[in-house]
Amino acid sequence: MKRKITLIGGAGTIGTILYKGLRNKYDFVILDKNIPDPAEHYIKVDATNYEQLLNSIPKDSDAIINLLTIKTQNNLSDINEFQKMTEIHFNSSFYVLHAAVKLRIPKVVFASSNHTTDYYENAGFSSLGREITTNDYPYSRGLYGVLKLASENIGHVFASETDNKLSIINLRIGSVRLDESQAVEQDERLSRTLLSHEDTVQLFDLAIQSTVKYGTYYGVSNNPGKPWSTESAWRELGFISEMNAIDILQREKD
């Protein structure tokens, strides 16, 4: 029998890639505020409503993947923008973790972001003279990165509670695009920051299978000059990049 995985915010780019790449391996249920037509495997839910979220997550889920995101101006001077960002990127992350504990779901994989440390990165280049690691203090340039970090940290609190028996994996995602070959051609930064579809599928699959109690890892393909280190993802999860930005461009030419 396939393990059941609940994708929250799963109608977006990463959810689409994961469903396509892993649907033969896992039984996916996709929760999202915006659902496509046809809507097989989808449940419409507002993740900012805790009771609605709790009642929508299948109790027999083996893992939850939190892919929630919202497009805003990321403007700290606008209170309404701050509230919208906080509602999705922190409050709802807490709701997901709380629901996992209440429903006794043993694993949460959180799609965090490279923006937790974007103070050290400019145009896809590290300013540290080396690859950025998870040991570097996570300075952010904006609210998005701050809230992603806050969600990582609240996950640490949940994972540290011995009664919870909850494993939490944070993946600080680089750049994922649906049409990745065209995106890399048009945006030079992506030649360093891209996480390819193949590597996205592999990394999340490894996170689901991992026995790590709590871990935070960068998600980026082995692109020449990549700004973030994936050594800990290789050492602790077994991640080995299979397709980088150069490979994708070459494949397109072939």
N, C-alpha and C positions, 0 to 999 in steps of 0.2 A: 504494500500500500504506500502511495506517495505521501510524503510529509506535507502538511498544509501550511502555507505561508500567506500571511495577510500583508498586503502592500497598502499602506495608508498614504494618500496623496499619489496613488499609483497610476493616474491617468496621464502623467507628464512624460518627459523625455526618458528619464532613467527607468521609470516603471514600465514604459513601452519596451525598452531594450531588454529588461530583465524578464518580462513575460515572454517575449519572443525567444530569448536564449535559453530559458529554463523551464518552459511550460511542460516539456516532456519528462522533466525530473521531479517537479513539485506541483502540487495542487494549489493554484493561486486564487485568492479572493482579493479583489481590488476595491478599496474604499476611497472615494473622492467626492468632492462637492460638484465637480463637473464630470459627468459620465458620457461616454460616446454612444453612438447608435450604430449597430446593435450593442447592447449592454450586457452580454453574457459575462459572467464572473464578476460583475461590478455591483457595488452597493452604494447608493448615494448617501453621503453623510457629511455633516458639517463638523469638522474636528475641533472647532472652538466650543462645541456643545458637549460637555463631558458625558452626560447621560446618554445622549444619542450615540456618541462614539463607543461608549462601553457596551451598549446594547447591540451595536452593529458588528463588533469584532467576534468572529466565531470562537466559541469557547474551546474548541479542539485544535486551535492553531498551535503549531509547533514553534513558530517564530513570527515576530512582527518586524517589518521593515518600514521605518519612518522616513518618508520622502517628502514631507510637507514643505511647501515653499510658497512665497507670494512675491509678486513683482511690485515694488514701491520705489519711491524716490530715495529711500534710505537717508532721509534728511532729519538730523537731530534737532533742527530748529522748528519742525512741524509736529505738534503734539498729536494730531490725527494720524500722521504717518507712523510715529513712534508706537501708538497704540495698536495699529494694524500689524506692524512688524512683530511687536511683542506677543500679540495674541496668537500668531501662527508659529513664530520661531522660538518662543519660550513656553507660553502657557499650554499650547497644544502638545508640546514635547513632554511636559509634565503629565498631562492627561494620558498620553500614550503609555508612559512608564507606570503610572498609577493603575491603569486598566490592566496592564500586563501582570502586575502583582495580584490584583483582585481576581483575575481570571486564571491565575497560576500558569501563565505562558512563560516558558523558561528563557526565551531569548528575544532581545530587541537589538536590531541593527539600525543605527542612526546615520542618515546621510548628512554629515556635517560638511564643512566647507574649508577650502584652502584660505578663505578670507579670515579665518581665525588668526592667521599670521601674515596677512597681506601687507603689514608695515614693513616686512623684510623683503617684499617682492615687488618688482616694477617691470611691467611689460614682459613678464615671464622669466625675468632674471632675478636670482637671489642677490641681495645686497650684502650678504655675510661673507662672500668669498668662498663659499662652500654650499652644499645643499642644506636647506632648512630641515630641521628634524623636530620631532615631537618633544624633545627636551628643551627647545628654545622657548623662552617665555612668550606666550601668545599675545603679542600686541596686534591690534586691528586698526584699520583706518576708518571703519564705519560701524554703524549700528548692526548691520547684518552679521558681521564677524563676531561682534561682542555677544549677540544673542545666541549664535551657534555655539560659542564657547560656553556660555551659561548653561545651555542644554547638555553639553558634554559633562559639565561639572555636576549638574543635578542627577545625571545618570550615574556618576561615581557614588553619590550618596545612596542611591537605590541599590547599586551593586554591592556596596559595603555593608548593607543591612543583612546580617547572616540569615535571618528568617525568610528573606525574599527568595533566595535560591535563583536569582535573576542574573543572567549573563548579558552584558551590554558591550557592543562593539561600535565605536565611532569611526566613520570613514570620512576623512577630510578630502572631499572630491576635488579634483582639478577641474578640467573643462570637458564636458560631455555634450556632444552635438548629434542630432539625428542624422543630418547629412554631413558627416564628419570630413569627407574628402573635400567637398566644396568649402566647408568652413576653414579647414587648414590652409587651403589655397588663398582664401580671402583675408585671413587674420594671422599675421606672422607670429603673434604670441602663442597661438595654439600649437605651433610646431614644437614648443617646449612644454606646454601645460596640458596637452590632450590626455584624457583617459579614453582609450579606444573602446568600442563596443565589446570586443572580445575580452578585453581586460576588465571592463565594468562587470560583465557577467561572471568572470572568474573570481573577482575580488568579493563580490557579494555572496557568491556561492561558498567561498571559503569562510566568510564571516558567519554564515548560517551554520556551517559545520563545526566551527571552532569551539574548543572547550575553554578558551580564555574567559576568565570571570569578568574582567573589564580591560578594554584595550582601545587605544586610539592610533590610527594609522593614516598615512597619506595615500590617496588614490591617484596615481599618475602613471602613464605608460613610460617605458624606458626610452624616452625621447632624448636626443642629444641636447645637453645643456639644461635638462629639466631642473626646476628650482627646488624641488622637495625630495627628500630621501624616502625610499621605500624599503630600506634595509630591515626595519622592524616588521613590516608587513611580510617580507620574505621569511624572516627568522621565526616569527610567531604564528603566521597564518599559512605560509607556504606559497605566497604570491610570487609568480615569475611572469613578467610582462611577455605577452605573446605577439602583440601587434602595436607598433608605435606609429607616430605621425609620418615618419619617412616611409615606413612599410605601406601605409595607407595610400600615400601619393604614388608610390611605385605600383601598387596594385591597380590603381585607377588608370595609370598609363598602359599597363599590360592588358 
